[in-house]
């Protein structure tokens, strides 16, 4: 039961809120009809061009990561990974500065190479989000079911919200 609550808190609730926000924006802007089902949503979001001026930065990343359920889970995982890496970088840099050393190598090529390598690794980890979360869990199926259930509820809530606001 503890695993279920952990999955709900770490992946389920954020997936539900992110799904609601992403879908509500699509419905409100008329890019996807509010009666579009959760199963059809992935295909429909794939039709929206990531570079379209009608969608924002976060929605463009969502569509880049596949849209639909998979895209929401990957987007949330990417956010978690990037936040952890940024925090780690800031803490380690501060620690090195306090010791009187340079916090990172001063060679531009080394910095660019490390940055590119980290970005590619983050995107791969986000795309394989189920592996990322399974490394923190004893039962990946609980995490998968919680995330998918949260996605479905988020789509339903966004659809109901959009339908209630329709003229």
Residue pairs with C-beta under 8 A, 6 or more apart in sequence:
3 137
3 138
3 139
3 142
4 142
4 146
6 137
7 133
7 137
7 142
7 143
7 146
7 147
8 146
8 150
10 133
10 136
11 73
11 76
11 133
11 143
11 146
11 147
11 150
12 146
12 147
12 149
12 150
13 150
14 76
15 72
15 73
15 76
15 147
15 150
15 151
15 154
16 150
16 151
16 153
16 154
16 157
17 154
18 72
18 75
18 76
18 154
19 72
19 150
19 151
19 153
19 154
19 155
19 158
20 154
20 155
20 157
20 158
20 161
21 158
22 58
22 59
22 62
22 72
22 158
23 32
23 41
23 154
23 155
23 158
23 159
23 162
24 158
24 161
24 162
25 55
25 56
25 59
26 32
26 45
26 48
26 55
26 59
27 33
27 34
27 158
27 159
27 161
27 162
28 162
28 165
29 54
29 55
31 48
31 54
31 55
32 41
32 44
32 45
32 48
34 158
34 159
34 162
34 163
34 166
35 159
35 163
36 44
36 159
37 155
38 68
38 69
38 151
38 152
38 155
38 156
41 67
41 68
41 155
42 66
42 67
42 68
42 69
42 70
42 71
43 68
44 67
45 62
45 63
45 67
45 68
45 71
46 63
46 66
46 67
48 54
48 55
48 59
48 63
48 67
49 63
50 60
50 61
50 63
50 64
51 60
52 60
55 63
58 75
61 75
61 78
62 71
62 72
62 75
63 71
64 71
65 71
65 74
65 75
65 78
65 126
65 127
66 74
68 151
69 147
69 148
69 151
70 129
72 147
72 151
72 154
73 129
73 130
73 147
73 151
74 126
74 127
74 129
75 126
76 129
77 125
77 126
77 129
77 132
77 133
78 122
78 123
78 125
78 126
81 122
81 125
81 126
81 132
82 122
85 118
85 122
92 103
93 103
93 104
94 103
96 102
96 103
96 104
97 103
104 111
104 114
105 111
105 114
125 131
125 132
126 132
130 140
130 143
130 144
133 140
133 143
134 140
134 143
137 143
